[in-house]
């Protein structure tokens, strides 16, 4: 296993051939027990972990078979198998983890046991329960108290889409995350949490699938003004819903009806305009990437594409012209 080439390789936690060191280091991540299976294969553990405000991603790869126990936690977990064969047990839930499969959402307050054979690897998503409730409350327009996820999820296309989004996020953040502004990091974290709520079935899914209640055009204007005043801060869905005094889903529908785009699309337009202003009047040493990240664009390539679509030229061309003009 190569630590740098592995998923989330820029966020290393552990790479060791020493079982005692593995136990000691993983104890800080809730490890409560460890049993290594008899094996002729060489012992090697590799763990990378990305920790954000309410979201965590852990990549784990093991060359030998083992059984790991983890303590109860305040966050929910969901494991996505990458390779090898494993098994999970969480309370009265248990099941196999074959290649490309995933666990159901594993509840808070329940110990977790993972058993796996040599050559097993996975990506584990951890999300704080309070963050899930807060964002779900905004989506449906009512307070969420008891959030429970279904054990059996037949929505295969939705879960496959979630898996792709999470792995894309892990690759993208690994490549560019060190340069993300707080704004860009908060935006991508919110998008992953929202995707998680939409794709996993829970006791509020029926409210997400129903037709949202009608809103008014005035809510669109209110939220546009809110976004324009707070363009350099994370566009927080619960905050937008509170300002508009409607559910987020009603707000999204009204935006689509009145404007033909979403609040996120409007925020992108506002930020592109600010990025253009910064490129037109750059401070000394400013780069396209720095300005993109400052304005909340986490992927410089996507920023360049969106900028060209909006203004007819690449941001590098805008910066080059303004630098030449200011230097003359």
N, C-alpha and C positions, 0 to 999 in steps of 0.2 A: 504493500500500500504506500502511495506517495501522498504525504500530507498536503503539499501545495496544490497538486493536481486534483485532489479530492474535492467533493462538494463543500462549499464554505471554507475552502483552504486558507483564506486570509483571516479566519477567526479560530485559530487553533486553541484547543484546550489540553489535549493529551495525545501523545503517540509514544507508546512504551511496550517493552517486552517484559516488564516487571509487574507481576500480578499485584504485589503489595502497593506499588505506586498507583496502579489503576484504582484500587479500592480507596486509597487515601484521597486521590484527586476527585473521583466521582462521588465521594461522600458529600461534597459541597453542592452536588446537584441532586441530592435526595437519595443516594444509594444506601440501602439498609442491609443488603445481604449479597453475597457473591459466591457462586460455586462454579468452578471450572470443570468441564466434563473431561474424562480421560481421553486423551487424544495424542496421536503422534505428530500432529501439526504444531508448528512453532507458535507460541503465544504472542499475539500482537493485538493491541487495542488502539484504535484511532477515533478520536472524538473532536469535532469542531462545533462551536456553538455561537450563534448570533443572538444577542439579547437586546431587545428594544423596550419601549415603555410598557406595553401590554402584550407583546408578542415575542416568542422565542422560537428559534429553529435549531435543532441539533442533528448533525450528521454523525452516525456511528457505524463503524465497520470493525468486525471481529474475525480474526483468522482461525480461532478455535471455537469449539462449542462451550456454552456457559449458560448459567441461569442467574439473572440479576433481579433483585427486589428493590423497589423504590417506595419511599414513604408517601403518605397522603400529602396532597398539595392544594394550593388555592386556585390553581389553574386547571383547565381541561387539557387533555392530551389526545392527539391522533397520530398514529404511526403509519408511514407509507413505506412499504417494502421496496427496496431497490434490487436486491439479489439475495440468493440463499433461501433457507426455510427457517421459520421461527414460529413461536406460539406466544400468545399473550393471555394473561389472567388478571382481571380487575374486578374485585368483588365476586359476584356470581356470573360475570361475563368471561368467556374464554373462546378462543378460536385460533385457527391456523393463519399464518402469514406467509403465503406463497409469493412467488415473484410477481411484482406489479400490483399486489393487493394492498389493502389498508385495513386498519382496525376501525370499529365504530368510534364515535367520540367517547373517550373514557372520562368519567365524571370526576369532579373534585372530591376530596375527602375519602378516597378509596385507594388502598395500596395497589401497586402494579407489579406484576411479575412477568419478566420476559425470558423465554427460553429460546435458544437458537443453536443451529448446527454450524460447523466451521464454514467460513466464507459468507457470513450473513452481513447485510448492510441495510440501513434504513434512514429515513429522514423523519424526525418527530416534530410536530407542530405543538406549541404550548401557547394558550391564550388565557389571560386572566378572565375569570367568570364575570366580574363586575364590568369589564369592557364589553363583553358580549351582550350583557343585559342592557347597558347604556345605548349601544348602537342599535340593538333590536327594538328598544323602546322608541327610538327616533323613527325607525322604519315603519312601524305599525301605528304610531300615534297613541300609545297607551303604555302604562307602566308595566314592566316585566318583573315578576317576582320569582316564581319557580320555573326556571328554564331547564328542561330535560330533553335529551337527545334520544332518538330512536335507535334501538340496537341493530335492527335489520333495515338496511337502506336499499331499496330497489331502484333508486334513481341513478342508474349507472352512468348515463351521459353527463349528469350534473357533477358527480363525483370525479369522473375522468377529467372534466374541465377544471375542477378545483385542484386536482393533482398537478395538472399542467401549469396552472397559475402559480402554485406554491413553488414548484421547481424553477420556473422562470424567474420568480422573485428572488429565490436563493442564488441563482446564477448572476442575476443583474446586480443584486446588492453586494455580492462577493467581488464583482468587478469594479463597481463604482461607489460602493457604500462609504468607503473611507472619506470620500470627498463630498458626500451628501450634506446639504444644509439641514438644520433641524426641521425646516419647513418640508423639504423633500422627503426626509425620513418619516415624518408623521403622516404625510400623504400616502405613501406606499403601505405603511402599516394599516391605515384605515381601510384601504382598498382590499387588502388580504382578509381583514376581519369581516368586512361586508360580504365578500365572496364566500367565506366560510359559512356565514349565517344563511346565505341563499341556497347553498348546495347541500348542506347536511340537514336532514329532516329532524324536526323537533316539535314540541307541543304548540308552537306558534306558526308553524309552516303554513297552515291553512289561511292564516291572516295575510301572509306574504303573497299567497297565490290568488287571493280574491281581488276583485276590482277595487282600486283605491277610491276613497270618498272624494267627491268633487271639491275643488278649490276655486279661487278667483284669480283674475289677472293681477290684482294688487299684490298678491303674495309674491309673484314673480319679481315685480319692481322692488319690493322690500328686500328680497334676498339679493338681487343684483346690487343694490346700494350697499348691503352688508358685505358682499364679496369685494366690491370696489374699495371699501374702506379698510378691509382686512386682507388685501391681496397677498401681503408678505407674511401671513400667518397660515397655519394649516386650515383648510376648509373642512371644518368639523361638522359632520352631518347632524348630530344632536343639536349643535348650536344653530344651524340653519333652520331646523324644524321648530326650535323654540322661538326664533325671531319671526318666522312665518305663522306660527301658531296653528300649524297643520302637521300631519304626518309627513315624513320624508318621501314616502311613496306618492302621496297626493301632490306634493311639491314637484317631484320629478315629472309626474304626468302633466301638470299644468305648464311646466317649462317646455316640455315636448310639444304641447298643444299650441302655446303662444309663440314660442321661439323656434321650434324645430330642433332644439338641442337640449342638453342637460345642464344643471348647475356647474358640473365639472368642466363641461365644454366652455361655458361662459368664463369660468375662472381661468381656463387656459388662455382664452383670448385676452383677458385683462393682463395676465402675466406676460404674454407675448408682447403686448404693447409696452409694458414696463421694460422688458428685456431690450426692445428696440431703442427705447430712450437711453438706456445705459450703454448700448453699443454705439449710439450716435454721439454720446458725450462720455467716453470711457475715462476712467481714472488711470493713472500711470500703471502700466504693467497688467492691466485687466486682460483676461483671456475670455474666449467664447464659453469655455467650460465653466469658468468661475461665475460668469454672469448667468448662465443657464441654471446652475445649482442654486445661486442666490435667489432666483425667481421661481424656484420650486420644481424645476425640471430635473428628474433624477437620471435620465438617460440622454447624454449629449447628442447621440445619433438621432433619437426621436425628436429632440428639440430642433436640430438643424432641419429635419424634414418638415416639421410643423411651421417653423419660421419661414421657410421658402414657400410653402403653400399659402401662408398669410400675406407675405410681403413681396414675393416674386424674386427673392435672392437669398443666398445662404447667409447666416449670421456672420460668418468669417468675411464675406464680401462687404457687409455693412461696417464691420469693425475696421477693415482695411481702408475703406474710403474715409471714414471719420478720423482715423489716425493720420492719414495723409493730409487731410484738410486741416486738422489741428496743428500739424507739424509744419505747415507751409507758412 
